[in-house]
């Protein structure tokens, strides 16, 4: 669902205050955080979706990496995961499901966590994902509300997975570009998360279905700041810019764009740049607000990380493109 529809749905629900729930739905963080003691809290999240790639094993790996990323976005470490499956029994061979589950399990194990079980239903459309439980020291966790003016904004993976996956479904994706897209989506955000905690960062989000600007807007709102983003500095996957210029779009991008209309000073961004900035990502990178005196150290710890902007005192709509 798009962020606008989701916000309206959640607005009808009464808030339930509990001091043990350190992070809930109010700040649109990537996961909930429930405190157990002063130095230990649970991080809980769930994510599942229909296939965006053809290979079942790749799909399982990508879906698992995507779900695990929510724990990393909070500065946590994953512990256990539960499979969530909707499978069109009779329409697809059961071996397809076996390969999806194998891919997910391998990725969870690579993250140092374990599969503890799961739940399956018969569905007309294949869907797969995970519910993940992790742990975090609540005194050092990363949240949307932790950005401060002066922080440097760092993005740890290039954008473009939504547009490129759509191009692939149309038979318009070059093999080399597909390989780069798959490698990016299969990569865990573990090192990017641990480095953020190590340098004293207090704010991060993973860039997924709401696109870079959608998730950045949640930081701006929760932290009561403005995020200035340099459009030319934002890294892109090979072929993403060309696909965007050619007009490749996803339905999710349109919903994201509508939601962001009043929240962004678009500056001189072109239509293609705008499409890439709102493009729904699958297993995207982290957007981290890093203390300015630790930015170089963070960049040295995370290969491929790029400075894309800065945090400033609040002004205007909350996001400003340059």
N, C-alpha and C positions, 0 to 999 in steps of 0.2 A: 504494500500500500504506500501511497505517497505521504509525505509528512503532513500535508494539509488535512487529508482525510483522517489520518491517524490522530492528529491533534484534536479534531472535532469529536472523534469517538471517545477519546480519553477525557475530554472536558466534562462529559456527562457523569463521570465516576466520582463519587465522594472520596476525598483524601482521607487516609487512615494514618494518623501519626503514631509512630513507634520509635522510641529512641534507639533501638537496636538496628533499625534500618538506616544506615548512614547515607546510602545513595539509592533513591527510588526513581520513579518515572518522571518526577517534576522537572528535572534538568536534561531529559533526553540523553542521559549517559548511555554508554554501550552495554552496561551490565548493572545489575543490582549488587549492593554491598551490604552484608548483614554481619554486625560485629558479634564476636564470641567473647573476646577479652581485649584488653588494651592493645595488645600487639598482634592480634589475629582476627581476621574477618573472612567470611565466605564471599566469593564472587560468583554470581549465578547469571547465566544467559541461555538463550535458545535461538537457533537460526536454522531455517530449512527453505528449500526452493526447488523449482524444476530445473532440469539439466540445461546448462548453457554451453556444454561441449558434448561431442558425440561419444567419446570413449568412456565407458562406465567407470573404469579404475581412476582415470583423470578426474571425472566428476566427483567421485567419492573423496579423493584427496583435496580437491578445491573446496568442496562443501565443508569438510572438516577444518581446513585451514581458516576458512571464513568464520566459522563458529568459534574456534579457539582464539581468534583475533580479538574478540570482545573482552576476553579475560586479560589479554596482553594490554589492551587499551586502558585498563584500569591499573596497570602496574602489577598485575597478579601473575600467579603461576597456575596453570591448569592441573587438576587432580584426577577427576573422573569425567566421563562423558556417557551419555545415553543416546543411542541411535533413534531417529525418528524417520519412519518410512511410510510413504504412500506408494503402492505398487499396483499397476494394472495387470493383475493375474490373468493369464490366458491370452494377453496381447503381446507380452514380452517373455522371452525365456527366463527361467528362474536364475540361470547363470549370470544374467545381467545384474540382478540384485546381489549375487555373491561377489561380483567384481566391485560393485559400488561399495559394499560393506568392507571389502578387503582394502580398498583405497582409503576409506575413512579410518579404519583401524590402524593402518600403517602410519597415517599422519598423526593420529592421536598418540601412538607409541613414540613417534619421533619427537613429540612435544614433551615426553616424559610423563604422560598421563595414561590412564587405562580406560577401556570400554567396560562399563559395568552392566550393560544390558540395553534395553530399548523397547520400542513399541512400534507395531506395524498395523496398517489398515489397507484394505483394497481400495484403490482410487482409480479414477479414469485417467489421471495424469500422474506420471512418475514424479515423486518428490522425495528429497532426502536432506537430512541435516542432523544436527546434534543439539542436545541440551548439555551444557558444560558447567561444571562446578570447579572453582579454583580457590586459591587462598591469597591473601594480601595482608601486609602490615598496614593497618588503617592510618598510621602516622606518616606513611610514605606513598600512599596511593595516588593515582592520577585520575582527575575528574574534569568534566567540562567547566566546573566552577573555579578552577585553579589558575587561570591565566591572569597575568599582571602586566600593566603597561611597561613597556621596555623589553618584554620577552621577545625572543626571536622565533619565528614560525618555521618549522622544518618539516618537510614532507619526505617520507622514507621510501615510497614507491612511485613510479610514474603512473599517470592516469591513462584511461582509454579502454578498459576492459569491456565496458558495455557496448560501445560503438564497434569495437573490433569483433566481439562475439556476434553482434548483429550482422556485420559484414560477412562473417564466416557462414552464417546460416543462409546467406544469399549467394554463397560461392564466390565472394569477392575478396577473400583474404589470402594473401600470399603465404606460402608455407613458412617462410622465415619469420613473418610477423605473427603467425599463429604460435610458433614455438616460443617466441619471446613473451607472448601473452600468457601462455600456459605456465611458463617458468615463473612469471611474476605472481600468478594466482596461487601456485603451489608453495610459494615461499612463506614461511612462518614469520610473524612479527616479534618473535621472542627476543632476539638480540636488540632490536630497536626499543622494546619495552624496558629491558633490563638496563640499557644504557641511559634511558630517560630517568629512571629512578636513581641511577648512580650519580648523575650530574645534578641532582636536586630539582628536576622538573616536577611540577605539581599538576600539569594539565596535558591531556592528550585525548584524542579520539581516533577511532579507525575509520577510514574513508570507505564506505560501502554504499548501500542502496540510495542514500539521499545525495550522493555526489559530494565532491569536495566542498562546494559552497553550502550545501545543506548541513553537513556536519560542522562546518566552520561557524554557521549561524547559531548553532546550539551552544558553542563555546562563547560567542559574543553575548548571547542572552544570559547564560548562566553566570558568566564572569563579570557582566556589566562593563564590557570593554568594546572597542572597535578593532576589527582585524583588517589590516591593510595587506593586500595580496598583490604581488607583482606577476601579472599574467605571463610575460615572457620567461620568467624564471621557473614556472611550473613544468616539471618534467613530464614527457609524454612517451608512451610506448611506440615502438616503430610502426608506422603506418596509420596511427590514430589521427594525426592532423590531416592527412590526405583523405581519410575516410570521412572525417567531419566536414571538410570542404566540399566533398562530393555529395553531401546531404544525408549520410547515414545517421539515423537517429533511433532511439528507443522510446517506447511509451512512457517508461519511468522518467526519462529526462524531461518530457513535457510536463509531467506532474511536479517534478522538482522545480522547474523553471517558474511555473505558476505560483508555487508556494513562496519562492524567493523574490518575486517582483518587488514587494515593498521593503525588503530587507537588505538590498544591495545597491550601492552606487556603482553602476556598471562601467563607468568611465568610457574608454574608447574600445572596449572589447568587441571583436567582430562576432558575427553569428556563429562561426565555427569555434572560436575560443569560448564563447558562452556555452555552446553545446558540450564541449569537453569539460568545462568546470561544473556542470550540473549532471554530467553523465553518471548513471548509477554504476558503481564499481562492485565487483565481486572479489573478496579477499584482497582489498586494496591495502595501502600502507597506513602508517600512523601519521597524523598531523600533531606535532608536539610543540608546545610553547616552552622554549628552553631559556633559562636565565642567560642574559647576554654575555656574562663573563664565562659561561661554560659552553657556549655554542660551538666553538672550534673543537673542544674536546668531544662533544657529542658527534659532530660530523666525522671525526677521526675514528670513532667507535662503530659507526654504522655506514658501511659501504653503500653508495648510491643515494644517501640522504642529501637533500638540497634545501637551502634556505629559500623560502618562497614569500616571506613577508615579515611583518612585525605586529606586535600588540600595542595599541595606543589607548589613551583615555577615551571614554565614550563620546561619540559624536555621530550625527546623521543616523543612517539606518542600521549600522552595526557592522557591515562589510563594505569595504571600499577597494575597488580594483584600479590598478595603475599599470 
